[in-house]
């Protein structure tokens, strides 16, 4: 229906509609940029090879930690230098008493890991290492 009243109303409404469409386009562009940035951050987290201990050491718990039967795990957060040495380690979570995590943090600081590389270049790395503990 193209009556003069209807066309007048459409002409009045057109600028507001254009602003609304422009705002929706801005939101879409911002959302796409945010998704691209998130994908780039995720891609930057990956390394050329998995980060793991070079010579997986046997963990020999001290007698004080072997007195009671326990089973559980400690999740360690480990920061690595480009050569694979441990820069720092901390307990991310555990279902065991704190002294188990403290022991593992001290123990792991002497370990050597595969050197973190991205695109063939040495980089610093961070990993989570789950250590199961079973004391019978």
N, C-alpha and C positions, 0 to 999 in steps of 0.2 A: 504494500500500500504506500504509494508515493505522494501523499497529500502534502501540501505546503507546511502544515503543522509538523508532520512527521519528519520531513527533510530538515526543517529548522531545528528540531530537537536533536537529530543526528549530527548536524553541524555544530551545535553547542556542545555536544558530548564528545566529539572527535578529539579535542586536545587532551581531555582527561583520559580517554582511552589510550591515546598515544603514550602518555606518561606511564600508564599502567603496563602497557606492553614493554616499554623500555626498561621499567623496573624488573619485570619478569626475566627479560634478557640478561640484565645485570646479575640477577640471582643465579641464573643458569651458568653464566660465564664464571662467576665466583665458585660455584659448586664444582665445575669441571676443573678449575685451577687447584682447588683443594684436593680433589681426587688424584690429580696428576702429582701433586706434591707428596701425598701419602704413598703413592706407588713408588716414587723416587726414594722416599725414606726407607721403604721396605726393601727396595732393590739394594740400597746402600748397606743394609744390614747383612747381606749375603757375602760369603767369602768364596774364594776359588775352590777351597777344599774344607771339609769339616774340621773344626778345631777340636783336637783330642790329645790326650797325653801321648808323648812319643814312646816312652817305655812305661806302660801302665804299671805303676809300683804296687806292691802288695801293702795294704794298710794294716799295720800291726798295732792294734789298740793296746794301750798300756794296761797293766793289771788293774788299776783303779777303775777303768771303764769296762773291764771284763768280769767284775765281781757279780753282777746281776744279769739274769737272762733278760734280754731286750731285743726288739726288732723294730726297725723304722728306717727312716731315711733323712738325709740332710741335703738340702738344695743350696749349693754354693754359687755365689756370683763372683766371677773371676775376670779381672782386667789383665790383658796381655800386652806386652811390648811387641814391636814389630818382629823381634827375633824369637818370639814364643815364650819368653820368660814371664813369670807371674809378677805383675806390678803390684796388685793388691787382690785380696780375697776377703769375702765376708759371707756370713750365713744369710741366705735369702729367706729360708723357712726350714723348719724341722719339726718332727713330732717326737723327738727325743730330748732329754735334758740338755741344757745349753752347753755343758762341758764337752759333749760329743762334737758339736759344731766348732767350738773353740779349738779342740784338738785338731780337727781336720783343716781349719784355717792355717794353723801353724805348720801342719804337715805339708800342705799343698804349695806353700811358698817356695819350696825347693824343686818343684816339678818343672818339666820342660814340655811345652805343647807344640803342635805343628804351628809354624809361623803363620800368622794371619796375613793373607794376601787378597787383594781385590784388583782384578785386571792385571795380574802378574806383579803388582807393586806391593811392597811391604807396607802394612798399615797396623794401627793398634786394633785390638779386638776385645770383645766382651762376650762371655759365654756363661751359660747356666750349666752346672754339672750336678747331676743327681747321684748321690752316694748312698747306696743301701747299706745298712748296718744290721748284722745278725749276730747276736751274742747268745750262745746256748749254755 
